[in-house]
């Protein structure tokens, strides 16, 4: 009886992990906006690589005319299924928040504390390099 319960639990966990791995996004999502005018005067600034328990996070910003026009994650944590699942929602939300606010100092995404901290800390460095904050 006990062995059956163990098999059921192990089998259920295996099925959940397999489903999560199968349906997790394979590429990092990005949010971009196009700057009006030519690409002249567009500069890219990389933030520092931030290491935490969920892996390494690094953000790049594109500045044109003193305005941030793109935010791109260069590194986004580890490649494990749970990180990919969390990042699939958290990264686009953080990118949109940074673009809308035009600052690195944005609200963290609920349920994505490590991703948010790594992203925001790296974005802070990129903004500082750009002379924007």
C-alpha positions as CSV (number, residue, x, y, z in Angstrom):
1,X,0.0,0.0,0.0
2,X,2.8,2.4,0.9
3,X,4.8,1.5,-2.1
4,X,1.8,2.2,-4.3
5,X,1.4,5.7,-2.8
6,X,5.1,6.4,-3.4
7,X,4.8,5.2,-7.1
8,X,1.7,7.4,-7.6
9,X,3.4,10.5,-6.1
10,X,6.7,9.9,-8.0
11,X,4.8,9.3,-11.3
12,X,2.6,12.4,-10.7
13,X,5.7,14.6,-10.0
14,X,7.4,13.2,-13.1
15,X,4.4,14.0,-15.3
16,X,4.1,17.6,-13.9
17,X,7.9,18.2,-14.5
18,X,7.7,16.8,-18.0
19,X,4.7,18.9,-18.9
20,X,6.4,22.0,-17.5
21,X,9.5,21.3,-19.5
22,X,7.6,20.6,-22.7
23,X,5.5,23.8,-22.5
24,X,8.2,26.2,-21.2
25,X,9.3,28.8,-23.7
26,X,12.5,28.1,-25.5
27,X,13.5,31.7,-26.2
28,X,13.6,34.8,-24.1
29,X,10.7,37.1,-24.9
30,X,11.6,40.7,-25.7
31,X,9.7,43.9,-25.9
32,X,10.9,46.6,-28.2
33,X,9.7,50.0,-29.4
34,X,11.0,51.7,-32.5
35,X,12.6,55.1,-32.1
36,X,11.3,57.7,-34.5
37,X,13.8,59.0,-37.0
38,X,17.1,57.5,-38.0
39,X,19.3,55.1,-36.0
40,X,21.9,57.8,-35.8
41,X,22.5,58.8,-32.1
42,X,21.3,55.4,-30.9
43,X,23.6,54.0,-28.2
44,X,23.5,50.6,-26.4
45,X,24.5,50.3,-22.7
46,X,25.0,46.9,-20.9
47,X,24.3,46.6,-17.2
48,X,26.5,44.4,-15.1
49,X,25.9,40.6,-14.9
50,X,24.1,40.0,-11.6
51,X,24.4,36.5,-10.0
52,X,21.9,35.1,-7.6
53,X,20.4,31.7,-6.7
54,X,18.4,31.7,-9.9
55,X,21.4,32.3,-12.2
56,X,22.9,35.2,-13.9
57,X,20.9,38.2,-15.1
58,X,22.1,41.0,-17.4
59,X,20.2,43.8,-19.1
60,X,21.0,46.0,-22.1
61,X,19.2,49.3,-22.8
62,X,19.1,51.2,-26.1
63,X,19.0,55.0,-25.8
64,X,18.1,57.4,-28.6
65,X,17.7,61.1,-28.0
66,X,18.0,60.7,-24.3
67,X,15.1,58.2,-24.2
68,X,15.2,54.5,-23.6
69,X,13.8,52.9,-26.7
70,X,14.5,49.2,-26.0
71,X,15.2,47.0,-23.0
72,X,16.7,43.6,-23.7
73,X,17.7,40.8,-21.3
74,X,21.1,39.5,-22.3
75,X,21.2,36.8,-19.6
76,X,18.1,35.6,-17.8
77,X,18.9,33.2,-15.0
78,X,19.4,29.5,-15.4
79,X,18.0,27.3,-18.1
80,X,16.0,25.1,-15.8
81,X,12.2,24.7,-16.5
82,X,11.1,26.6,-13.4
83,X,13.3,29.6,-14.3
84,X,12.1,29.6,-17.9
85,X,8.5,29.4,-16.7
86,X,8.9,32.3,-14.3
87,X,10.9,34.4,-16.8
88,X,8.3,33.9,-19.6
89,X,5.9,36.2,-17.6
90,X,8.4,38.3,-15.6
91,X,10.8,39.5,-18.3
92,X,8.2,41.1,-20.6
93,X,6.5,42.7,-17.6
94,X,9.8,44.2,-16.3
95,X,10.8,45.3,-19.8
96,X,7.5,47.1,-20.2
97,X,7.7,48.7,-16.8
98,X,11.2,50.1,-17.5
99,X,10.2,51.4,-20.9
100,X,7.0,53.1,-19.6
101,X,8.7,54.6,-16.5
102,X,12.0,55.4,-18.3
103,X,13.8,54.3,-15.1
104,X,15.3,51.2,-13.6
105,X,13.4,51.8,-10.4
106,X,10.3,49.8,-11.2
107,X,8.0,47.5,-9.1
108,X,9.1,43.9,-8.9
109,X,7.0,41.2,-10.5
110,X,5.1,39.1,-7.9
111,X,6.4,35.6,-7.7
112,X,9.6,36.5,-9.5
113,X,11.7,38.0,-6.7
114,X,15.1,36.7,-7.9
115,X,14.4,37.5,-11.6
116,X,13.1,41.0,-10.7
117,X,16.1,41.7,-8.4
118,X,18.6,40.6,-11.0
119,X,16.9,42.4,-13.9
120,X,16.4,45.7,-12.0
121,X,19.9,45.7,-10.5
122,X,21.5,45.2,-13.9
123,X,19.2,47.8,-15.5
124,X,20.3,50.2,-12.8
125,X,23.9,49.8,-13.9
126,X,22.9,50.3,-17.6
127,X,21.0,53.5,-16.7
128,X,24.0,54.8,-14.8
129,X,26.4,54.0,-17.7
130,X,23.9,56.0,-19.9
131,X,23.9,58.9,-17.5
132,X,20.2,58.4,-16.9
133,X,20.1,57.5,-13.3
